[in-house]
Amino acid sequence: MKRTNQVSLKPLENGQIWQVRDANLHIELVGKRLVHYKFYKPQTKRAPISLSAKLVLEKYLKQSKAVLLQG
């Protein structure tokens, strides 16, 4: 059998901040299937709130090898 290395992420929760390359992704509100989040660079004063499916956002965080800064 072949083993694959899978990066396991912590479950998405309100208030988490993930570092993705040179930007941050701040989780605002986690629902049953959708997530409200802000994606911004550290020096940005205001960032728009985006809405995405939970599975899509988790897949993006895994692919980009995001790091949890604050949980």
QUIWO-V713572 format. One record per helix or strand. SS is the DSSP state (hx for helix, st for strand). FROM is the first residue (numbers start at 1). LEN is the number of residues. Records with the same first field share a line. If there is no record, write none. Layout:
# QUIWO-V713572
SS=FROM-LEN, FROM-LEN
This chain:
# QUIWO-V713572
st=17-4, 23-8, 34-8, 49-5, 67-4
hx=54-10
